[in-house]
Amino acid sequence: MRSHDEPAVKAMMEYVRDMTEATAPGKHLTQLIPALEYLPLWMAPWKRAALEGHDRYTSLFTSLLTEGKNRPVSPRIKSRLAF
């Protein structure tokens, strides 16, 4: 296992924290007033924050996948992988 101080581990811990906060029941006003979902981006800072988080975490997971696919693997383990 990686050390808790490594950037990838810190990024995953941040992801878990952000997703826990984002999915908490009653956390967002849009859950109480569904019409707010139709506001444009310039009037809805929560939409901008969600899009920024999506971009950040898509980049994170893509880089981790690329790193994992490019890492040398022993033949015994490679025979068990799906990709």
LUMMARKOL-858968 format. One record per atom (N, C-alpha, C): atom name; x, y, z; residue number from 1; residue in one letter. Coordinates in Angstrom, 3 decimals. Each point is the difference from the previous one (the first is absolute). Layout:
! LUMMARKOL-858968
+----+----------+----------+----------+-----+---+
!  a !        u !        v !        w !   k ! r !
+----+----------+----------+----------+-----+---+
! CA !        X !        Y !        Z ! NUM ! A !
...
+----+----------+----------+----------+-----+---+
END
This chain:
! LUMMARKOL-858968
+----+----------+----------+----------+-----+---+
!  a !        u !        v !        w !   k ! r !
+----+----------+----------+----------+-----+---+
!  N !    0.837 !   -1.189 !    0.000 !   1 ! M !
! CA !   -0.837 !    1.189 !    0.000 !   1 ! M !
!  C !    0.875 !    1.243 !    0.000 !   1 ! M !
!  N !   -0.507 !    1.016 !   -0.621 !   2 ! R !
! CA !    0.721 !    1.268 !   -0.041 !   2 ! R !
!  C !   -0.092 !    0.724 !    1.331 !   2 ! R !
!  N !    0.941 !    0.891 !    0.220 !   3 ! S !
! CA !    0.013 !    0.811 !    1.217 !   3 ! S !
!  C !   -1.140 !    1.020 !   -0.049 !   3 ! S !
!  N !   -0.515 !    0.373 !    1.155 !   4 ! H !
! CA !   -1.076 !    0.999 !    0.066 !   4 ! H !
!  C !    0.471 !    1.379 !   -0.447 !   4 ! H !
!  N !    1.300 !    0.184 !   -0.113 !   5 ! D !
! CA !    0.535 !    1.294 !   -0.414 !   5 ! D !
!  C !    0.157 !    0.135 !   -1.512 !   5 ! D !
!  N !   -0.206 !   -1.064 !   -0.747 !   6 ! E !
! CA !    0.170 !    0.066 !   -1.449 !   6 ! E !
!  C !   -1.141 !    0.789 !   -0.623 !   6 ! E !
!  N !    0.300 !    0.736 !   -1.070 !   7 ! P !
! CA !   -1.022 !    0.842 !   -0.637 !   7 ! P !
!  C !   -1.237 !   -0.783 !   -0.467 !   7 ! P !
!  N !    0.190 !   -1.191 !   -0.538 !   8 ! A !
! CA !   -1.150 !   -0.778 !   -0.483 !   8 ! A !
!  C !   -0.910 !   -0.404 !    1.157 !   8 ! A !
!  N !    0.579 !   -0.364 !    1.119 !   9 ! V !
! CA !   -0.797 !   -0.388 !    1.162 !   9 ! V !
!  C !   -0.739 !    1.221 !    0.553 !   9 ! V !
!  N !    0.679 !    1.122 !    0.078 !  10 ! K !
! CA !   -0.651 !    1.231 !    0.466 !  10 ! K !
!  C !   -1.145 !    0.396 !   -0.935 !  10 ! K !
!  N !    0.224 !   -0.144 !   -1.302 !  11 ! A !
! CA !   -1.040 !    0.344 !   -0.968 !  11 ! A !
!  C !   -1.215 !   -0.903 !    0.154 !  11 ! A !
!  N !    0.218 !   -1.295 !    0.263 !  12 ! M !
! CA !   -1.121 !   -0.909 !    0.187 !  12 ! M !
!  C !   -0.757 !    0.311 !    1.289 !  12 ! M !
!  N !    0.728 !    0.364 !    1.031 !  13 ! M !
! CA !   -0.652 !    0.369 !    1.260 !  13 ! M !
!  C !   -0.835 !    1.270 !   -0.192 !  13 ! M !
!  N !    0.513 !    0.942 !   -0.781 !  14 ! E !
! CA !   -0.748 !    1.220 !   -0.312 !  14 ! E !
!  C !   -1.249 !   -0.332 !   -0.811 !  14 ! E !
!  N !    0.132 !   -0.924 !   -0.955 !  15 ! Y !
! CA !   -1.143 !   -0.425 !   -0.816 !  15 ! Y !
!  C !   -1.096 !   -0.591 !    0.887 !  15 ! Y !
!  N !    0.373 !   -0.895 !    0.891 !  16 ! V !
! CA !   -0.982 !   -0.627 !    0.885 !  16 ! V !
!  C !   -0.685 !    1.060 !    0.861 !  16 ! V !
!  N !    0.774 !    0.938 !    0.528 !  17 ! R !
! CA !   -0.583 !    1.073 !    0.816 !  17 ! R !
!  C !   -0.978 !    0.838 !   -0.826 !  17 ! R !
!  N !    0.417 !    0.389 !   -1.205 !  18 ! D !
! CA !   -0.858 !    0.832 !   -0.849 !  18 ! D !
!  C !   -1.288 !   -0.727 !   -0.387 !  18 ! D !
!  N !    0.102 !   -1.278 !   -0.330 !  19 ! M !
! CA !   -1.189 !   -0.761 !   -0.395 !  19 ! M !
!  C !   -0.927 !   -0.220 !    1.192 !  19 ! M !
!  N !    0.566 !   -0.189 !    1.175 !  20 ! T !
! CA !   -0.816 !   -0.158 !    1.207 !  20 ! T !
!  C !   -0.778 !    1.283 !    0.272 !  20 ! T !
!  N !    0.673 !    1.136 !   -0.125 !  21 ! E !
! CA !   -0.671 !    1.282 !    0.215 !  21 ! E !
!  C !   -1.044 !    0.266 !   -1.087 !  21 ! E !
!  N !    0.334 !   -0.304 !   -1.233 !  22 ! A !
! CA !   -0.902 !    0.305 !   -1.117 !  22 ! A !
!  C !   -1.276 !   -0.831 !    0.021 !  22 ! A !
!  N !    0.079 !   -1.197 !    0.549 !  23 ! T !
! CA !   -1.167 !   -0.883 !   -0.017 !  23 ! T !
!  C !   -0.760 !   -0.040 !    1.317 !  23 ! T !
!  N !    0.351 !    0.853 !    0.932 !  24 ! A !
! CA !   -0.702 !    0.032 !    1.285 !  24 ! A !
!  C !   -1.437 !    0.472 !   -0.208 !  24 ! A !
!  N !   -0.970 !   -0.727 !    0.538 !  25 ! P !
! CA !   -1.401 !    0.402 !   -0.155 !  25 ! P !
!  C !   -0.244 !    1.397 !    0.586 !  25 ! P !
!  N !   -0.704 !    0.821 !   -0.754 !  26 ! G !
! CA !   -0.336 !    1.340 !    0.451 !  26 ! G !
!  C !    1.139 !    0.998 !   -0.055 !  26 ! G !
!  N !    1.131 !   -0.393 !   -0.557 !  27 ! K !
! CA !    1.186 !    0.856 !   -0.042 !  27 ! K !
!  C !   -0.192 !    1.196 !   -0.932 !  27 ! K !
!  N !   -0.752 !   -0.208 !   -1.070 !  28 ! H !
! CA !   -0.125 !    1.031 !   -1.031 !  28 ! H !
!  C !   -1.435 !    0.518 !   -0.107 !  28 ! H !
!  N !   -0.106 !    1.278 !   -0.212 !  29 ! L !
! CA !   -1.300 !    0.647 !   -0.117 !  29 ! L !
!  C !   -0.801 !   -0.543 !   -1.183 !  29 ! L !
!  N !    0.692 !   -0.502 !   -1.013 !  30 ! T !
! CA !   -0.706 !   -0.533 !   -1.178 !  30 ! T !
!  C !   -0.813 !   -1.244 !    0.339 !  30 ! T !
!  N !    0.321 !   -0.658 !    1.104 !  31 ! Q !
! CA !   -0.809 !   -1.149 !    0.415 !  31 ! Q !
!  C !   -1.345 !    0.453 !    0.554 !  31 ! Q !
!  N !   -0.039 !    1.204 !    0.513 !  32 ! L !
! CA !   -1.242 !    0.539 !    0.545 !  32 ! L !
!  C !   -0.786 !    0.810 !   -1.022 !  32 ! L !
!  N !    0.728 !    0.638 !   -0.924 !  33 ! I !
! CA !   -0.634 !    0.838 !   -1.033 !  33 ! I !
!  C !    0.509 !   -0.483 !   -1.361 !  33 ! I !
!  N !   -0.641 !   -1.022 !   -0.578 !  34 ! P !
! CA !    0.480 !   -0.587 !   -1.250 !  34 ! P !
!  C !    0.101 !    0.983 !   -1.168 !  34 ! P !
!  N !   -0.756 !    1.075 !    0.011 !  35 ! A !
! CA !    0.047 !    0.978 !   -1.094 !  35 ! A !
!  C !    1.385 !    0.636 !   -0.130 !  35 ! A !
!  N !    0.794 !   -0.015 !    1.064 !  36 ! L !
! CA !    1.348 !    0.581 !   -0.055 !  36 ! L !
!  C !    0.902 !   -0.745 !   -0.989 !  36 ! L !
!  N !   -0.336 !   -1.227 !   -0.315 !  37 ! E !
! CA !    0.797 !   -0.781 !   -0.953 !  37 ! E !
!  C !    0.018 !    0.647 !   -1.387 !  37 ! E !
!  N !   -0.985 !    0.825 !   -0.293 !  38 ! Y !
! CA !   -0.120 !    0.598 !   -1.333 !  38 ! Y !
!  C !    0.710 !    1.343 !   -0.129 !  38 ! Y !
!  N !    0.630 !    0.460 !    1.056 !  39 ! L !
! CA !    0.745 !    1.255 !   -0.072 !  39 ! L !
!  C !    1.240 !   -0.173 !   -0.880 !  39 ! L !
!  N !    0.386 !    1.041 !   -0.738 !  40 ! P !
! CA !    1.227 !   -0.087 !   -0.806 !  40 ! P !
!  C !    1.240 !   -0.027 !    0.892 !  40 ! P !
!  N !    1.102 !   -0.430 !   -0.563 !  41 ! L !
! CA !    1.250 !   -0.130 !    0.757 !  41 ! L !
!  C !    0.410 !    1.292 !    0.703 !  41 ! L !
!  N !   -0.183 !    1.131 !   -0.647 !  42 ! W !
! CA !    0.462 !    1.252 !    0.601 !  42 ! W !
!  C !   -0.798 !    0.368 !    1.247 !  42 ! W !
!  N !   -1.181 !   -0.591 !    0.173 !  43 ! M !
! CA !   -0.818 !    0.264 !    1.184 !  43 ! M !
!  C !    0.065 !   -1.134 !    1.025 !  43 ! M !
!  N !    0.720 !   -1.064 !   -0.339 !  44 ! A !
! CA !   -0.002 !   -1.189 !    0.851 !  44 ! A !
!  C !    1.429 !   -0.423 !    0.352 !  44 ! A !
!  N !    0.567 !    0.573 !    1.060 !  45 ! P !
! CA !    1.378 !   -0.339 !    0.357 !  45 ! P !
!  C !    0.187 !   -1.483 !    0.330 !  45 ! P !
!  N !   -1.032 !   -0.673 !    0.476 !  46 ! W !
! CA !    0.119 !   -1.428 !    0.311 !  46 ! W !
!  C !    0.189 !   -0.836 !   -1.273 !  46 ! W !
!  N !   -0.584 !    0.470 !   -1.105 !  47 ! K !
! CA !    0.207 !   -0.708 !   -1.270 !  47 ! K !
!  C !    1.438 !    0.168 !   -0.476 !  47 ! K !
!  N !    0.534 !    1.199 !    0.126 !  48 ! R !
! CA !    1.395 !    0.227 !   -0.394 !  48 ! R !
!  C !    0.940 !   -0.839 !    0.858 !  48 ! R !
!  N !   -0.261 !   -0.059 !    1.295 !  49 ! A !
! CA !    0.838 !   -0.804 !    0.899 !  49 ! A !
!  C !   -0.078 !   -1.479 !   -0.366 !  49 ! A !
!  N !   -1.185 !   -0.466 !   -0.343 !  50 ! A !
! CA !   -0.158 !   -1.407 !   -0.387 !  50 ! A !
!  C !    0.755 !   -0.303 !   -1.289 !  50 ! A !
!  N !   -0.054 !    0.910 !   -0.964 !  51 ! L !
! CA !    0.723 !   -0.210 !   -1.259 !  51 ! L !
!  C !    1.511 !    0.028 !    0.218 !  51 ! L !
!  N !    0.472 !    0.887 !    0.856 !  52 ! E !
! CA !    1.431 !    0.056 !    0.308 !  52 ! E !
!  C !    0.448 !   -1.287 !    0.694 !  52 ! E !
!  N !   -0.818 !   -0.498 !    0.918 !  53 ! G !
! CA !    0.318 !   -1.260 !    0.672 !  53 ! G !
!  C !    0.007 !   -1.157 !   -0.974 !  53 ! G !
!  N !   -0.957 !   -0.006 !   -0.908 !  54 ! H !
! CA !   -0.056 !   -1.059 !   -1.023 !  54 ! H !
!  C !    1.272 !   -0.001 !   -0.832 !  54 ! H !
!  N !    0.412 !    1.162 !   -0.447 !  55 ! D !
! CA !    1.226 !    0.099 !   -0.808 !  55 ! D !
!  C !    1.227 !   -0.432 !    0.800 !  55 ! D !
!  N !    0.084 !    0.448 !    1.242 !  56 ! R !
! CA !    1.147 !   -0.334 !    0.850 !  56 ! R !
!  C !    0.087 !   -1.504 !    0.242 !  56 ! R !
!  N !   -1.125 !   -0.621 !    0.342 !  57 ! Y !
! CA !    0.033 !   -1.419 !    0.331 !  57 ! Y !
!  C !    0.067 !   -0.883 !   -1.249 !  57 ! Y !
!  N !   -0.520 !    0.456 !   -1.116 !  58 ! T !
! CA !    0.180 !   -0.747 !   -1.248 !  58 ! T !
!  C !    1.477 !   -0.038 !   -0.355 !  58 ! T !
!  N !    0.671 !    1.126 !    0.149 !  59 ! S !
! CA !    1.439 !    0.064 !   -0.258 !  59 ! S !
!  C !    0.764 !   -0.912 !    0.958 !  59 ! S !
!  N !   -0.366 !    0.022 !    1.272 !  60 ! L !
! CA !    0.659 !   -0.849 !    1.002 !  60 ! L !
!  C !   -0.139 !   -1.478 !   -0.352 !  60 ! L !
!  N !   -1.234 !   -0.447 !   -0.257 !  61 ! F !
! CA !   -0.214 !   -1.416 !   -0.269 !  61 ! F !
!  C !    0.626 !   -0.426 !   -1.323 !  61 ! F !
!  N !   -0.001 !    0.888 !   -0.982 !  62 ! T !
! CA !    0.647 !   -0.315 !   -1.273 !  62 ! T !
!  C !    1.498 !   -0.167 !    0.195 !  62 ! T !
!  N !    0.616 !    0.879 !    0.778 !  63 ! S !
! CA !    1.445 !   -0.114 !    0.233 !  63 ! S !
!  C !    0.337 !   -1.258 !    0.795 !  63 ! S !
!  N !   -0.830 !   -0.357 !    0.976 !  64 ! L !
! CA !    0.246 !   -1.221 !    0.765 !  64 ! L !
!  C !   -0.160 !   -1.243 !   -0.870 !  64 ! L !
!  N !   -0.983 !    0.002 !   -0.881 !  65 ! L !
! CA !   -0.189 !   -1.123 !   -0.913 !  65 ! L !
!  C !    1.189 !   -0.139 !   -0.939 !  65 ! L !
!  N !    0.442 !    1.128 !   -0.553 !  66 ! T !
! CA !    1.149 !   -0.014 !   -0.908 !  66 ! T !
!  C !    1.246 !   -0.486 !    0.721 !  66 ! T !
!  N !    0.211 !    0.467 !    1.214 !  67 ! E !
! CA !    1.155 !   -0.431 !    0.790 !  67 ! E !
!  C !   -0.061 !   -1.511 !    0.251 !  67 ! E !
!  N !   -1.166 !   -0.501 !    0.343 !  68 ! G !
! CA !   -0.151 !   -1.428 !    0.262 !  68 ! G !
!  C !    0.197 !   -0.852 !   -1.242 !  68 ! G !
!  N !   -0.508 !    0.475 !   -1.132 !  69 ! K !
! CA !    0.144 !   -0.765 !   -1.240 !  69 ! K !
!  C !    1.441 !   -0.017 !   -0.486 !  69 ! K !
!  N !    0.755 !    1.044 !    0.295 !  70 ! N !
! CA !    1.388 !    0.088 !   -0.459 !  70 ! N !
!  C !    0.996 !   -0.628 !    0.962 !  70 ! N !
!  N !   -0.444 !   -0.378 !    1.176 !  71 ! R !
! CA !    0.888 !   -0.596 !    1.007 !  71 ! R !
!  C !    0.311 !   -1.449 !   -0.393 !  71 ! R !
!  N !    1.253 !   -0.403 !    0.103 !  72 ! P !
! CA !    0.351 !   -1.385 !   -0.325 !  72 ! P !
!  C !   -0.720 !   -0.977 !    0.940 !  72 ! P !
!  N !   -0.467 !   -1.102 !   -0.575 !  73 ! V !
! CA !   -0.728 !   -1.007 !    0.759 !  73 ! V !
!  C !    0.631 !   -1.357 !   -0.256 !  73 ! V !
!  N !    0.081 !   -0.794 !    1.043 !  74 ! S !
! CA !    0.571 !   -1.339 !   -0.178 !  74 ! S !
!  C !   -0.932 !   -0.844 !   -0.869 !  74 ! S !
!  N !    0.539 !   -0.950 !   -0.756 !  75 ! P !
! CA !   -0.831 !   -0.828 !   -0.889 !  75 ! P !
!  C !   -1.101 !   -0.752 !    0.750 !  75 ! P !
!  N !    0.273 !   -0.428 !    1.217 !  76 ! R !
! CA !   -1.002 !   -0.732 !    0.773 !  76 ! R !
!  C !   -1.214 !    0.880 !    0.292 !  76 ! R !
!  N !    0.235 !    1.250 !    0.364 !  77 ! I !
! CA !   -1.102 !    0.915 !    0.293 !  77 ! I !
!  C !   -0.665 !    0.459 !   -1.289 !  77 ! I !
!  N !    0.795 !    0.228 !   -1.046 !  78 ! K !
! CA !   -0.540 !    0.487 !   -1.270 !  78 ! K !
!  C !   -1.035 !   -0.964 !   -0.585 !  78 ! K !
!  N !    0.186 !   -1.286 !    0.198 !  79 ! S !
! CA !   -0.940 !   -0.982 !   -0.539 !  79 ! S !
!  C !   -1.363 !    0.090 !    0.673 !  79 ! S !
!  N !   -0.090 !    0.649 !    1.143 !  80 ! R !
! CA !   -1.258 !    0.121 !    0.738 !  80 ! R !
!  C !   -0.716 !    1.318 !   -0.261 !  80 ! R !
!  N !    0.651 !    0.927 !   -0.695 !  81 ! L !
! CA !   -0.594 !    1.304 !   -0.257 !  81 ! L !
!  C !   -0.938 !   -0.056 !   -1.198 !  81 ! L !
!  N !   -1.034 !    0.837 !    0.049 !  82 ! A !
! CA !   -0.997 !    0.016 !   -1.073 !  82 ! A !
!  C !    0.425 !    0.859 !   -1.187 !  82 ! A !
!  N !    0.901 !    0.965 !    0.195 !  83 ! F !
! CA !    0.366 !    0.882 !   -1.112 !  83 ! F !
!  C !    1.395 !   -0.223 !   -0.471 !  83 ! F !
+----+----------+----------+----------+-----+---+
END
